[in-house]
Amino acid sequence: MSPQDAGYVDVVEKIAEYQKNQGIARARQKAEQEATEALKEAKEMIAELQKMASYPSTTTGEITSKLQEIINKLEKVKTGTTAYVEAQNLLKFARESQQKLQVN
């Protein structure tokens, strides 16, 4: 197809729109993958924290530190991803737990 052909401009515009949409889709897919991975890692860290908390030798400082790691991980989950709502619930719980430890 040459620039003189009828419809050439429309084709070029459609290709540009396709490329833009493809870039958006890739960005969303990447955000989704990163969010899912961050949530998975945070859940693993929560399981570690639960084990740590069961040991009498674990200090409040160690628990607070682990909670902060969990908070940092959960804060990486972006709005609009499928993991976001669950991450926000866990984040709220982790922050509240950390506050309770700091008060005591």
SENUTI-312439 format. One record per residue: residue number from 1; residue in three letters; x, y, z of N, C-alpha, C in turn. Coordinates in steps of 0.001 Angstrom, whole numbers, m for minus. Example, Ala and Ser with C-alpha at 12.3 -4.5 7.8 and 13.67 -1.06 7.14 Angstrom:
2
<lumkol 1, "Ala", <13190, m5690, 7800>, <12300, m4500, 7800>, <13200, m3300, 7800>>;
<lumkol 2, "Ser", <12850, m2250, 7080>, <13670, m1060, 7140>, <12900, 30, 7870>>;
REM end
This chain:
104
<lumkol 1, "Met", <855, m1167, 0>, <0, 0, 0>, <902, 1230, 0>>;
<lumkol 2, "Ser", <611, 2159, m827>, <1418, 3380, m921>, <633, 4563, m359>>;
<lumkol 3, "Pro", <1316, 5634, m17>, <638, 6809, 538>, <m442, 7383, m371>>;
<lumkol 4, "Gln", <m386, 7090, m1658>, <m1389, 7608, m2577>, <m2679, 6778, m2600>>;
<lumkol 5, "Asp", <m2619, 5574, m2092>, <m3784, 4690, m2113>, <m4897, 5212, m1214>>;
<lumkol 6, "Ala", <m6132, 4974, m1653>, <m7293, 5345, m845>, <m7268, 4530, 441>>;
<lumkol 7, "Gly", <m7513, 5175, 1541>, <m7548, 4470, 2821>, <m6194, 4362, 3506>>;
<lumkol 8, "Tyr", <m5146, 4844, 2883>, <m3796, 4738, 3458>, <m3740, 5401, 4836>>;
<lumkol 9, "Val", <m4281, 6596, 4935>, <m4252, 7334, 6200>, <m5001, 6554, 7280>>;
<lumkol 10, "Asp", <m6130, 5978, 6908>, <m6894, 5182, 7877>, <m6092, 3985, 8374>>;
<lumkol 11, "Val", <m5397, 3336, 7476>, <m4580, 2175, 7846>, <m3457, 2594, 8795>>;
<lumkol 12, "Val", <m2797, 3683, 8475>, <m1706, 4174, 9325>, <m2235, 4533, 10716>>;
<lumkol 13, "Glu", <m3399, 5176, 10774>, <m4008, 5519, 12060>, <m4370, 4279, 12860>>;
<lumkol 14, "Lys", <m4901, 3267, 12182>, <m5269, 2015, 12866>, <m4030, 1309, 13414>>;
<lumkol 15, "Ile", <m2961, 1328, 12654>, <m1714, 707, 13121>, <m1199, 1441, 14357>>;
<lumkol 16, "Ala", <m1235, 2762, 14331>, <m790, 3556, 15482>, <m1656, 3272, 16712>>;
<lumkol 17, "Glu", <m2963, 3181, 16504>, <m3883, 2879, 17606>, <m3613, 1476, 18161>>;
<lumkol 18, "Tyr", <m3381, 534, 17278>, <m3076, m834, 17692>, <m1802, m864, 18538>>;
<lumkol 19, "Gln", <m766, m174, 18084>, <503, m159, 18803>, <345, 483, 20184>>;
<lumkol 20, "Lys", <m446, 1544, 20245>, <m714, 2201, 21531>, <m1431, 1237, 22474>>;
<lumkol 21, "Asn", <m2470, 588, 21969>, <m3240, m357, 22787>, <m2389, m1549, 23213>>;
<lumkol 22, "Gln", <m1517, m1970, 22344>, <m625, m3084, 22671>, <308, m2680, 23817>>;
<lumkol 23, "Gly", <805, m1471, 23779>, <1669, m977, 24858>, <929, m902, 26179>>;
<lumkol 24, "Ile", <m311, m437, 26129>, <m1131, m368, 27341>, <m1375, m1769, 27895>>;
<lumkol 25, "Ala", <m1687, m2706, 27019>, <m1937, m4086, 27446>, <m701, m4698, 28080>>;
<lumkol 26, "Arg", <453, m4440, 27492>, <1700, m4965, 28067>, <1964, m4376, 29446>>;
<lumkol 27, "Ala", <1729, m3078, 29595>, <1936, m2430, 30891>, <994, m3009, 31943>>;
<lumkol 28, "Arg", <m253, m3227, 31566>, <m1212, m3815, 32514>, <m838, m5238, 32881>>;
<lumkol 29, "Gln", <m385, m6005, 31892>, <20, m7377, 32154>, <1212, m7404, 33104>>;
<lumkol 30, "Lys", <2159, m6510, 32886>, <3333, m6438, 33765>, <2922, m6055, 35177>>;
<lumkol 31, "Ala", <2038, m5059, 35313>, <1565, m4641, 36627>, <835, m5785, 37329>>;
<lumkol 32, "Glu", <53, m6533, 36576>, <m680, m7666, 37139>, <285, m8746, 37639>>;
<lumkol 33, "Gln", <1290, m9054, 36843>, <2277, m10057, 37239>, <3037, m9610, 38487>>;
<lumkol 34, "Glu", <3450, m8356, 38505>, <4190, m7842, 39655>, <3316, m7836, 40908>>;
<lumkol 35, "Ala", <2051, m7467, 40759>, <1137, m7436, 41898>, <899, m8837, 42447>>;
<lumkol 36, "Thr", <690, m9771, 41562>, <463, m11159, 41977>, <1685, m11704, 42703>>;
<lumkol 37, "Glu", <2859, m11418, 42183>, <4100, m11888, 42810>, <4311, m11229, 44169>>;
<lumkol 38, "Ala", <4064, m9924, 44258>, <4229, m9218, 45533>, <3262, m9766, 46579>>;
<lumkol 39, "Leu", <2028, m10027, 46195>, <1049, m10578, 47128>, <1470, m11973, 47586>>;
<lumkol 40, "Lys", <1935, m12775, 46664>, <2398, m14131, 47006>, <3560, m14062, 47997>>;
<lumkol 41, "Glu", <4518, m13185, 47722>, <5669, m13043, 48617>, <5237, m12528, 49989>>;
<lumkol 42, "Ala", <4300, m11598, 50017>, <3811, m11076, 51293>, <3137, m12174, 52104>>;
<lumkol 43, "Lys", <2368, m13004, 51446>, <1714, m14114, 52150>, <2746, m15088, 52721>>;
<lumkol 44, "Glu", <3806, m15332, 51967>, <4880, m16197, 52467>, <5549, m15556, 53682>>;
<lumkol 45, "Met", <5726, m14252, 53628>, <6328, m13535, 54747>, <5417, m13569, 55976>>;
<lumkol 46, "Ile", <4116, m13512, 55749>, <3159, m13604, 56857>, <3252, m14972, 57508>>;
<lumkol 47, "Ala", <3387, m16014, 56704>, <3551, m17368, 57255>, <4835, m17449, 58088>>;
<lumkol 48, "Glu", <5907, m16825, 57604>, <7162, m16780, 58368>, <6955, m16041, 59687>>;
<lumkol 49, "Leu", <6231, m14943, 59631>, <5962, m14147, 60831>, <5185, m14966, 61854>>;
<lumkol 50, "Gln", <4216, m15719, 61381>, <3436, m16550, 62302>, <4322, m17578, 62995>>;
<lumkol 51, "Lys", <5254, m18157, 62253>, <6198, m19104, 62869>, <7085, m18390, 63869>>;
<lumkol 52, "Met", <7612, m17233, 63465>, <8484, m16456, 64350>, <7782, m16127, 65664>>;
<lumkol 53, "Ala", <6521, m15705, 65552>, <5771, m15272, 66731>, <5535, m16415, 67713>>;
<lumkol 54, "Ser", <5583, m17647, 67221>, <5347, m18792, 68104>, <6585, m19162, 68924>>;
<lumkol 55, "Tyr", <7738, m18630, 68556>, <8972, m18913, 69294>, <9120, m17933, 70453>>;
<lumkol 56, "Pro", <9342, m18457, 71653>, <9484, m17567, 72818>, <10678, m16605, 72702>>;
<lumkol 57, "Ser", <11677, m16975, 71944>, <12882, m16145, 71854>, <12732, m14973, 70874>>;
<lumkol 58, "Thr", <11646, m14929, 70131>, <11439, m13857, 69159>, <11113, m12557, 69891>>;
<lumkol 59, "Thr", <11831, m11508, 69526>, <11622, m10212, 70183>, <10552, m9394, 69453>>;
<lumkol 60, "Thr", <10038, m8424, 70168>, <9073, m7505, 69569>, <9708, m6768, 68394>>;
<lumkol 61, "Gly", <10964, m6427, 68520>, <11677, m5746, 67443>, <11747, m6583, 66180>>;
<lumkol 62, "Glu", <11968, m7875, 66334>, <12023, m8766, 65173>, <10655, m8859, 64486>>;
<lumkol 63, "Ile", <9621, m8929, 65296>, <8269, m8998, 64738>, <7919, m7686, 64032>>;
<lumkol 64, "Thr", <8246, m6569, 64665>, <7989, m5257, 64060>, <8736, m5115, 62742>>;
<lumkol 65, "Ser", <9967, m5577, 62715>, <10776, m5512, 61496>, <10160, m6347, 60376>>;
<lumkol 66, "Lys", <9708, m7542, 60713>, <9080, m8408, 59718>, <7764, m7804, 59233>>;
<lumkol 67, "Leu", <7016, m7205, 60125>, <5787, m6531, 59719>, <6088, m5398, 58743>>;
<lumkol 68, "Gln", <7172, m4667, 58983>, <7529, m3583, 58075>, <7904, m4127, 56696>>;
<lumkol 69, "Glu", <8593, m5248, 56661>, <8918, m5886, 55379>, <7636, m6268, 54631>>;
<lumkol 70, "Ile", <6684, m6796, 55366>, <5401, m7188, 54769>, <4673, m5949, 54236>>;
<lumkol 71, "Ile", <4652, m4892, 55022>, <4014, m3643, 54604>, <4663, m3121, 53325>>;
<lumkol 72, "Asn", <5984, m3104, 53300>, <6698, m2615, 52109>, <6338, m3440, 50872>>;
<lumkol 73, "Lys", <6233, m4741, 51050>, <5904, m5622, 49925>, <4469, m5365, 49450>>;
<lumkol 74, "Leu", <3541, m5249, 50378>, <2135, m5038, 50017>, <1905, m3675, 49371>>;
<lumkol 75, "Glu", <2694, m2695, 49740>, <2556, m1362, 49146>, <2951, m1349, 47672>>;
<lumkol 76, "Lys", <3614, m2373, 47201>, <4009, m2467, 45797>, <2855, m2907, 44889>>;
<lumkol 77, "Val", <1787, m3411, 45482>, <641, m3877, 44698>, <m133, m2654, 44203>>;
<lumkol 78, "Lys", <m221, m2512, 42899>, <m824, m1321, 42297>, <m2341, m1402, 42230>>;
<lumkol 79, "Thr", <m2946, m216, 42310>, <m4390, m78, 42136>, <m4805, m620, 40774>>;
<lumkol 80, "Gly", <m5943, m1258, 40725>, <m6464, m1758, 39455>, <m6069, m3185, 39136>>;
<lumkol 81, "Thr", <m5202, m3778, 39944>, <m4825, m5174, 39719>, <m5771, m6084, 40507>>;
<lumkol 82, "Thr", <m5821, m7332, 40100>, <m6719, m8270, 40780>, <m6267, m8547, 42215>>;
<lumkol 83, "Ala", <m5010, m8327, 42516>, <m4477, m8582, 43859>, <m4677, m7396, 44798>>;
<lumkol 84, "Tyr", <m5098, m6270, 44268>, <m5123, m5024, 45037>, <m5994, m5097, 46288>>;
<lumkol 85, "Val", <m7225, m5559, 46166>, <m8145, m5558, 47302>, <m7613, m6448, 48427>>;
<lumkol 86, "Glu", <m7166, m7625, 48073>, <m6622, m8535, 49096>, <m5376, m7930, 49728>>;
<lumkol 87, "Ala", <m4529, m7328, 48918>, <m3317, m6699, 49442>, <m3659, m5567, 50403>>;
<lumkol 88, "Gln", <m4680, m4785, 50077>, <m5086, m3683, 50953>, <m5608, m4201, 52288>>;
<lumkol 89, "Asn", <m6347, m5303, 52266>, <m6838, m5900, 53514>, <m5678, m6381, 54382>>;
<lumkol 90, "Leu", <m4717, m7052, 53752>, <m3548, m7518, 54496>, <m2700, m6350, 54984>>;
<lumkol 91, "Leu", <m2601, m5325, 54173>, <m1833, m4137, 54537>, <m2443, m3462, 55766>>;
<lumkol 92, "Lys", <m3744, m3345, 55781>, <m4439, m2755, 56935>, <m4149, m3570, 58200>>;
<lumkol 93, "Phe", <m4257, m4876, 58081>, <m3994, m5752, 59223>, <m2546, m5617, 59704>>;
<lumkol 94, "Ala", <m1601, m5582, 58768>, <m188, m5481, 59128>, <108, m4150, 59814>>;
<lumkol 95, "Arg", <m454, m3073, 59302>, <m241, m1753, 59920>, <m838, m1687, 61318>>;
<lumkol 96, "Glu", <m2043, m2233, 61477>, <m2679, m2244, 62790>, <m1867, m3080, 63775>>;
<lumkol 97, "Ser", <m1367, m4216, 63311>, <m549, m5084, 64172>, <731, m4358, 64596>>;
<lumkol 98, "Gln", <1330, m3675, 63638>, <2564, m2936, 63936>, <2295, m1817, 64941>>;
<lumkol 99, "Gln", <1193, m1119, 64794>, <834, m48, 65729>, <624, m600, 67141>>;
<lumkol 100, "Lys", <m61, m1731, 67233>, <m298, m2346, 68537>, <1017, m2694, 69226>>;
<lumkol 101, "Leu", <1985, m3189, 68459>, <3272, m3530, 69035>, <4038, m2283, 69492>>;
<lumkol 102, "Gln", <3906, m1211, 68746>, <4617, 20, 69096>, <4018, 699, 70308>>;
<lumkol 103, "Val", <2729, 504, 70533>, <2062, 1092, 71697>, <2486, 363, 72969>>;
<lumkol 104, "Asn", <2649, m951, 72871>, <2988, m1766, 74054>, <4409, m1653, 74426>>;
REM end
